[in-house]
Amino acid sequence: MPDLTDDAPLMHADEVRVSADLVRRLVAGQHPQWAHLPVEHLSSSGTDNAMFRLGDELTVRLPRIPSVVHNVEHEWRWLREIAPQLPVATPVPVALGEPGEGFPFPWSVCTFVPGQNPDVVDEAFVHDLAEFLRAFRALDVAGAPRRTKVALAARDAEVRECIAAVADLVDTERTTAAWEVLRDAPVAELPGPWVHGDITGGNLLVRGGRLAGVLDFSGCGLGDPAVDLAVAWNLLPERLRDPFWKATGADDATWVRSAGWALSQALIQLPYYRETNIPLATNAQHVIRETVPYALAR
């Protein structure tokens, strides 16, 4: 992905370029108690926010595009409440920042969670991830925001357009047939339980092979739990999918929808990021290769 501190192409037409120097000036002007701390850009597969390490224990998180600015307040409101109830560490917001120094959006300072994104995963990791998702689904729903507001089928027109846009990369006939199978799975009862909304390898951290942290709660809220199970298709090897499914306690319809959410997201991402975020586009192609045969075999 592009490093926001150089002149590489940006991922979004309306993306704001930031740098470590900008972060230093924002912190010094608004949170001078941390002005002495070193600032370092953190490489990430994320597409909505730029991340910078601030000393040993903090990170600065800045929205890249206008459409995600509301997530700063969303995480401030909810993550500080739910983080203590979860079995693994999360970045907890500790301070908010205002637009300044030419940067037009609010931003946040969060705790730093050490770890690495998972590469090779095993049964122990699957157990940890399923435990996290069960704990997340068990959170009190009173007053919680809604995340999934429509059924999977609402993506139909967009998915079909995206299939046509990547006809040079996918078998359009097989992919369309697979999408139709998954699209027509029994719908979720909404508003549903708490869901994270973006469980991917880039938002998971491991230490010693065990799940050590979960990042980016900007999309959390009540919704279809199948959205979070899509990680089975974008991260887990085939041999670990059934154990993961069983460990989550999800029913068959939810599992089928998980493949549908994964396939639709991959098809939406692929034409958008094929030139600007090669790792994400590569993973999208992987998801398509994994979900299409599954759907067509049903």
Secondary structure, 3 states (H helix, E strand, C coil): CCCCCCCCCCCCCCCCCCCHHHHHHHHHHHCHHHCCCCEEEECCCCCCEEEEEECCCEEEEEECCHHHCHHHHHHHHHHHHHHHHCCCECCCEEEEECCECCECCCEEEEECCCCECCCCCCHHHHHHHHHHHHHHHCCCCCCCCECCCCCHHHHHHHHHHHHHHCCCCCCHHHHHHHHHHHHCCCCCCCCCCEECCCCCHHHEEEECCEEEEECCCCCCEECCCHHHHCHHHHCCCHHHHHHHHHHHCCCHHHHHHHHHHHHHHHHHHHHHHCCCCHHHHHHHHHHHHHHHHHHHCC
